[in-house]
Amino acid sequence: MSKPVPLFRPADHPRVVAVGCYRDPLGMAGAGMLEALRQRADLRLVETSQAPWSAPGVLMRTLREVRAHDAELVHILDARHATVGRWMRAKKGLPATVSLTSGDVRVTRGWPRTAAVLPQLDLAFVTEPAVAAALRTRAPRLDVTVVPPAAQPLPWPRKDRMAAVTRALKGVRPGRLVIGVPWPADRRDLRWFRDAIMPLVDGGPLCLVFGAPSRRYARLLFGARGMETDFRVYQGRLDGDTIAAVARCVDAFVVPSGIGGLDGASPTDLALALAMGGVPVVTCGEADSPVLAHERNAFVVEPDERAFVHTLSQVMGLPAVQRHALGEDFARYTLRQWTWDAVAEVYAERFAALVGRPQIPADLRAA
């Protein structure tokens, strides 16, 4: 197959200074995005893990990098430093853009402190339609671009997170199957799974519910006896570290509420993270999920109790080696299908337009 013709020559790559460290809605570092973006833009990075009150130091380093690189655009990877982009736009006349996630905007928990800064930037890249809708309502002057989702390997879980998940499974009989169930937004879905599905699953697996808001709420839901025999609860934030730690302790992920019914970050990001866990994923009622493909990176079951029980029993009845290989195949397919290259293409196209050199295919350029 012939090599595709690049959309624009490397000499035309926009010169960009990026500020901060990008983290996706699940708190995972997006190193893959930077690597893909460097192939499409002349990028310099001002790394910082400092808090927002260190903005003067970050501003001085960004200013030095802009001068040394003769930058044409400033992109803010960490929304806490949005004031740096505003200063560069106001004082240096450079276009300023920002990457925003649900964690930055917090649609359900109010508006961030950077609300007054965002309308003074040129463009915001968002990963979720809900965030884009909130921005268009609260900051109508800000141009918003929705980027496609991307999968990335889960991080190695921190020792404290791994120890906490292990403590939740303390006393489980060796060899007993364990399924991981993320906490849903609607508690009725969990009750339905408790009463109509779990008693019928072959093998009598243990259910580890993770991302619970509190152990007290879970105790009211499952009862003291249930939390000693068939259910265990891990209380904590539903992020990349939690999913990575749970994936090392369970035999399958089961989502009875469907990905859209999860309580946490965007359903798409959660679906990609679960599929990257290295264990099989069984979900109910997600036939229209944009990132889950039946028998490719998940078992997508119609909302029918018998079909759900049958599929889950078959997965749990597989030999451990085959179940592990199936989960690895799911992860490889997800990583291959949802790449950072598609995300970087959107970034590069918008960067080029903002600096006055919109991308034009090479075969359409005038001689």
Residue pairs with C-beta under 8 A, 6 or more apart in sequence:
5 361
5 362
5 363
6 362
7 359
7 360
7 361
7 362
8 352
8 357
8 359
8 360
8 362
9 362
12 352
12 357
13 40
13 41
13 42
13 348
14 41
14 42
14 72
14 73
14 348
14 351
14 352
14 354
14 355
14 357
15 41
15 42
15 44
15 69
15 70
15 71
15 72
15 73
15 355
16 41
16 42
16 43
16 44
16 71
16 72
16 73
16 74
16 75
16 351
17 43
17 44
17 45
17 46
17 62
17 65
17 66
17 69
17 71
17 73
17 74
17 75
18 34
18 43
18 44
18 45
18 46
18 74
18 75
18 76
18 77
19 46
19 48
19 58
19 62
19 74
19 75
19 76
19 77
19 78
19 81
19 84
19 85
20 46
20 47
20 48
20 58
20 76
20 77
20 78
20 80
20 81
21 29
21 47
21 48
21 49
21 77
21 78
22 29
22 30
22 33
22 34
22 77
22 78
22 99
23 29
23 30
23 78
23 101
23 103
24 30
24 101
24 127
24 152
24 240
24 269
25 101
25 102
25 103
25 127
25 128
25 265
25 266
25 269
26 238
26 239
26 240
26 243
26 265
26 269
26 270
26 273
27 103
27 239
27 240
27 241
28 152
28 154
28 155
28 239
28 240
28 273
29 155
30 150
30 152
30 340
31 152
32 150
32 152
32 339
32 340
33 150
33 340
33 343
33 344
33 347
34 43
34 45
35 340
36 339
36 340
36 341
36 343
36 344
37 43
37 344
37 347
37 348
39 344
40 344
40 345
40 347
40 348
41 347
41 348
41 351
42 69
44 65
44 68
44 69
44 71
46 58
46 61
46 62
46 65
48 54
48 58
48 61
48 78
48 81
50 57
50 58
51 80
52 80
52 81
52 83
55 81
55 83
55 84
58 81
58 84
59 83
59 84
59 87
62 74
62 84
62 88
63 88
65 71
66 74
66 88
66 92
66 94
71 94
72 94
72 95
72 355
73 94
73 95
73 96
73 97
73 351
73 354
73 355
74 84
74 85
74 88
74 89
74 94
74 95
74 96
74 97
75 85
75 96
75 97
75 98
75 99
75 347
75 351
76 82
76 84
76 85
76 96
76 97
76 98
76 99
76 121
77 99
79 98
79 99
79 100
79 104
79 112
79 114
80 114
82 98
82 114
82 117
82 118
82 121
83 114
83 117
85 96
85 97
85 98
85 117
85 121
86 96
86 117
86 120
86 121
88 94
88 96
89 95
89 96
89 120
89 121
89 122
90 120
95 122
95 123
95 354
95 355
96 121
96 122
97 121
97 122
97 123
97 124
97 125
97 350
97 351
97 354
98 118
98 121
98 123
98 124
98 125
99 124
99 125
99 126
100 118
100 124
100 125
100 126
100 131
100 135
101 126
101 127
101 128
101 131
101 265
102 127
102 128
102 130
102 131
102 265
102 266
103 265
104 112
104 114
105 111
105 112
105 126
105 131
105 134
105 135
106 112
107 130
107 131
107 134
111 138
115 138
115 139
118 124
118 135
118 139
118 142
119 139
119 140
119 141
119 142
121 142
122 143
122 354
123 142
123 143
123 144
123 145
123 350
123 354
124 135
124 142
124 143
124 144
124 145
125 145
125 147
125 346
125 347
125 350
126 132
126 135
126 144
126 145
126 146
126 147
127 146
127 147
127 149
127 266
127 268
127 269
128 146
128 266
128 268
128 269
129 146
130 266
132 144
132 146
135 142
135 144
136 144
145 346
145 350
147 343
147 346
147 347
148 338
148 342
148 343
148 346
149 268
149 269
149 272
149 290
149 291
149 338
150 272
150 338
150 339
150 340
150 342
150 343
151 272
151 275
151 276
151 291
151 334
151 335
151 337
151 338
151 339
152 276
152 335
152 340
153 276
153 331
153 335
154 240
154 243
154 244
154 247
154 273
154 276
154 277
154 278
155 240
155 241
155 244
156 244
157 165
157 241
157 244
157 245
157 248
158 241
158 245
161 236
161 241
161 242
161 244
161 245
162 245
162 248
164 234
164 236
164 245
165 208
165 210
165 234
165 242
165 245
165 246
165 248
165 249
166 249
168 208
168 210
168 232
168 233
168 234
169 178
169 206
169 208
169 232
169 249
172 178
172 206
172 232
176 204
176 205
176 206
177 203
177 204
177 205
177 206
177 251
177 316
178 205
178 206
178 207
178 208
178 249
178 250
178 251
179 205
179 206
179 207
179 208
179 250
179 251
179 252
179 253
179 254
179 312
179 316
180 208
180 210
180 246
180 247
180 249
180 250
180 252
180 253
180 254
180 279
181 190
181 193
181 207
181 208
181 209
181 210
181 253
181 254
181 255
181 256
182 209
182 210
182 211
182 238
182 253
182 255
182 262
182 263
182 264
182 270
182 274
183 190
183 209
183 210
183 211
183 212
183 213
183 238
183 262
183 263
183 264
184 190
184 255
184 256
184 257
184 261
184 262
184 263
185 257
185 261
185 262
185 263
186 257
186 261
187 221
189 256
189 257
189 261
190 209
190 221
190 256
190 257
191 221
192 256
193 207
193 254
193 256
194 207
194 221
194 222
194 226
194 231
196 305
197 256
197 305
197 308
197 309
197 312
198 207
198 230
200 309
200 313
201 309
201 312
201 313
201 316
202 313
202 316
202 317
203 313
203 316
203 317
204 230
205 251
205 316
206 230
206 231
206 232
207 230
207 231
207 232
208 231
208 232
208 233
208 234
208 246
208 249
208 250
209 218
209 231
209 232
209 233
209 234
210 233
210 234
210 236
210 238
210 242
210 246
211 234
211 236
211 237
211 238
211 242
211 263
211 264
212 218
212 233
212 234
212 235
212 236
213 235
214 235
215 233
215 235
218 227
218 231
218 233
218 235
219 227
219 233
222 230
222 231
222 233
227 233
234 242
234 246
236 242
237 264
238 262
238 263
238 264
238 265
238 270
239 264
239 265
240 273
243 273
243 274
243 277
244 277
246 277
247 253
247 277
247 278
247 279
250 279
251 279
251 280
251 316
251 320
251 323
252 279
252 280
252 281
252 282
252 312
252 315
252 316
252 323
252 327
253 274
253 277
253 279
253 280
253 281
253 282
254 281
254 282
254 283
254 312
255 261
255 262
255 274
255 281
255 282
255 283
255 284
255 286
256 284
256 308
257 284
257 285
258 283
258 284
258 285
258 286
258 289
258 303
259 267
259 268
259 270
259 271
259 274
259 283
259 286
259 289
259 292
260 267
260 286
260 289
262 270
264 270
267 289
268 290
268 291
271 283
271 286
271 289
271 291
271 292
271 298
272 291
272 334
272 338
274 281
274 298
275 281
275 291
275 292
275 297
275 298
275 330
275 331
275 334
276 331
276 334
276 335
277 327
277 331
278 324
278 327
278 328
278 330
278 331
279 323
279 324
279 327
280 298
280 299
280 315
280 323
280 326
280 327
280 330
281 292
281 297
281 298
281 299
281 327
281 330
282 298
282 299
282 301
282 308
282 311
282 312
282 315
283 289
283 292
283 298
283 299
283 300
283 301
284 301
284 302
284 303
284 308
285 301
285 302
285 303
286 292
286 298
286 300
287 294
287 300
287 302
289 298
289 300
291 297
291 334
291 338
292 298
292 300
293 300
293 333
293 337
294 300
296 330
296 333
296 337
297 330
297 331
297 333
297 334
297 337
298 330
299 311
299 315
301 307
301 308
301 311
315 323
315 326
318 326
348 359
349 358
349 359
352 358
352 359
353 359
